[in-house]
C-alpha cells in the first residue's frame, strides 16, 4: 500500500514520500497538520512541479520580465519597489543567477515573482528567513524542498492553522493566498475550498500509511 500510494502521488517535483516526511518534521515544530501543509503545496505548485514560468529582466523598468519559454516581455513580473531588491539579495546569498531563476508570472491583476514550491514573494521570504534558519538548521533557500515546506508550515501557523479546526485551517489557507484583509472575500473562496479538498485527500492517504 505504501509503495502504491507513493507511486500514485509522485506527480510533483517533490516525491510524495519526501514531502510527507518534511511535512511531519514541520508539523512537529508548528502544530500544523501535515495533510494541510501538503494541501497548500498541492494547490500552489503541485508539490513543486510548477514553480513559475517567468524570468526577471528589469527591462525596460525595474520588476519587468519575460516569459521563460517564449521570451515575450511581461510587465510587472515583480513589484519593483517591494520585491526586486530582496530577490537580488536572496539569489546573491545562494549563488543563483537572478535573471535565470524562474518565478511566478503576474495574474490578471497584481504582480508575480513568487518563488519555489511554497510560492513566497521575496519581501515575505525576508521576513521569515531568520526563523526558517533556526528551524531547519540551514541557509533558507525558497527552492529547496525541505525549507519550502517548513516555510509553508510556519506561515500557516502564523495564519492560525495550528488551532486545528477545519474553519481555522480553511481561513489560514485563505490568508496564505489573499492576506488577512482579503481572506473573507467571496471571490477567493475557491482557494480555501480547493486546499481543503486536497487536504482531505492527503489525510486519507496518510491514515492508510500510518495504519489508522
N, C-alpha and C positions, 0 to 999 in steps of 0.2 A: 504493500500500500504506500509506504513512504517513497519508494522508488517511482511508483506510478504518479504520485502527486507531484514530486519534484520534476519529473519529465513533463507533466501536463502544464505546470506553472512556469517553466523556463522559457517564456516568450520575451522577457525583457533582457536588458543588458546585464542586470544583476541576477544571477541564478536564484531561484526561489529559496533554496536551502540556505544559501549565503545571506540573502536578505532577511530571512526569518531569524537566523542566528543573531545578526546585528540588531534586529528589532527587539529581540528578547533582552540583549545587553542594554539597549537604550531604555527599554521599559523598566528594567530594574532600577535605573537611576532617575527616571522621571515619573513613573506611575501611569504612563500612557500605554494602553493595551497594544501589544504587538500587531494584532489584526488591524487596528486603526492606523498605526504608522504605515503599514503596508498598503492600506486602502488609500491614503493620501498619495503615496508614491505611485500607485497604480493609476490614479486619476491624473496626476501631474505629468508623468513621463513613461507610463507603462514599465515601472521599475527600472528606469534609466535607458529604455530603448530609444526614446526620442527626447534629447535634451536641448534641441534647438536647431534652427535652420538658417540662422543669420550670423553675420560677422560684422564686427565694428570696423569702420574705416576713419571716422571723424572727418569725413569729407562729403559735402562741402562745409558742413557745420559739425561742431562737437556733438557727438552722440549719434550721428548718422552712420549708416552702414550699408550692407548689401546682402542679397541672398547668397547662401553658401554655394548652392549648385548652379544658380542662374547668373550670378554677378549683377543682378538688377539692383540699382540704387534704391535704398529704403530709408526714408526719413524717420528719425526718432527710434532707432534700434535701442538706444539707451537715453535716459534723461540726462542731458549734458551737465546740468547744474547739480545733479544729485549723485549719479552713478558712475560716470566715466572715470573720475579720479580714484574712487575706491576700487574700481575694476583694474585700473592700472597698477595700483598698489598690491592687490591680491595676486595678479598674474606675475608681477615682478618678484614677489616673495617666493612664488612657486617655480620660477624659471620658465614660465609659459609665455609664448608669443601672444600678446593681447589681440593681434589682428588675425590670428589663425584659430582662435578658440571659439567654437560655436556657442551661441547664446540664443535665447528665445527671440522670436520676431514680435513686433508690436501687433496687437489685435486691432480691431476696428477703431478703438479709442485707446488713448494712453500710450505707454511705451513697452518695449520688450526688455531684453537684457538679463533675463533670469538665467541662473547658472545651475548646471548639473542636475542630478536626479531629483533633488528637493526643490529646484526652481526658486532659489533665493535671489533677490536682486542684490547687487553689490553693496549698497548702503546698508541694507538689513544684515547682510553677512558680517559686515564690520562690527555691528552691534553685538553679534553672537560669538565672535572669534575667540575671545578670552575664555568664555565659559566652555566652548567646544574643545579648546586646547586642554583645559583642565579635565574634562570628562573623558576625552579619547586618548590623552597622553601623546598626541602628535600634532604637527602643524596643521591647522584646519585647511582642508582642500575641498572646495564645493563639488569637485568632480570625482572625489574619492567616495566609493560606495558606503563605507562604514561611517565616515564623517557626515555624509549627506543624510544618512538615516538617523544619526544622532541629532542632527540639526532639525530634522522634521519633528522628532520626538520632543526636543526642547521647546520649539516654537509652539507645538500643540499643548504642552504643559502650561506654558505661559498664557495660552488662549483658554485654559480652563478644562482641557480634556481629562486631566488627572482626577477630576471629580467622579468619573467612571459611569455616569448615567448616559443613556442614549441621547438625551436632549443636550447635555453638556458636550458630548463628543461631536454631535452634528453642528452645534454652534461654534465650537472650536475650529472645525473644518471650514466653516463659512468665513470665520475671521482669518484663517490662513489664506483664503482666496481673495477676500474683498476688504480686509481690515475690520477693525472694531466698529467704525462708524457706518459701514455699509452692510454688515453681516446679516441684518434682518430684512434687507430689501428683497421683495418677491422675485425680482429679476435674477437673483443669484441662487435661488432655492435649488435649482438643478444641480449645482455643485455639491451642496450638502447631501442631497438625496443620492447622488452618484457615489460619493465617498462611502456613505453608509451601506449601500448595496455591495460595493467591493469589500467593505469591512466584514459584512455578514458572510460573504463568500469565503474570504480568507479564514474567518473564525471557524467555519465548518471544517475546512481542511486542517486547521491547527488542532481542532478537537480530535480528529482522526489520528493525526501524528502523535498527539500526546496521550492517546488511548482513553479519551473521555467519552 
